Amino acid sequence: QVQLQESGPGLVKPSQTLSLTCTVSGGSISSANYYWNWIRQRPGKGLEWIGYIYHTGNTYYNPALKSRLTISIDTSKSQFSLKLGSVTAADTAVYYCARGWSGIHFFDYWGQGTLINVSS
Amino acid sequence: QSALSQPASVSGSPGQSITISCTGSSSDVGRFNLVSWYQQHPGKAPKLIIFDVSNRPSGVSNRFSGSKSGNTASLTISGLQAEDEADYYCSSYTASSTVDIFGSGTKVTVL
């Protein structure tokens, strides 16, 4: 059974960089069949796709976040990561990592989500 | 890119059928059969219930069905049950930015 688990600081100060890691178990992060996503949900709001990365390191980002965003992958550790710079209160959200199917674009396995609060 | 448009809320009585719409454009829903639907209960991660417009993953009830016409996709829940009360989101690939986008979400209430 594939499992994804987010890990991160919980609290980030405004203007700092938010860093999150997703650890994948029960399946190969190096498979060409999948791409690896970050998705967030602000309190009481809908889902917002942030970006994704392939095992090759190729990335695609939400245009609204692109200037502040970096997603990377470490296949040796079966992990992929997100860095979002210059955060504000508007970045307070539950952040999910999820597995997507390459070329088909749906998300079949999700992490439980981690709440990130941006506050001084 | 803009979110796909969904009604904010839909309600129905147990046993009834309800339909949730998801309206996009010719760059996303209308162009690709890459629409998926997710069910989210409070405090939980979303769960995939429909992919490729109308396909159900293994283990998902056949009370959930999907379809598409033009730029609008639809999710129908038949034989509505109390456990179906949740938020539902559609998603589609979009050619306009070669990315994925979500719908605005629909809260389903079982009366």
Interface residues (C-beta under 8 A of the other chain):
Chain A: N37 I39 G46 L47 E48 W49 G51 Y52 Y60 Y61 N62 P63 Y96 G100 W101 I104 H105 F106 F107 D108 W110 G111 Q112 G113
Chain B: Q1 A3 F32 L34 S36 Y38 Q40 A45 P46 K47 L48 F51 D52 P57 Y89 S91 S92 Y93 S97 T98 V99 D100 I101 F102 G103 S104 G105
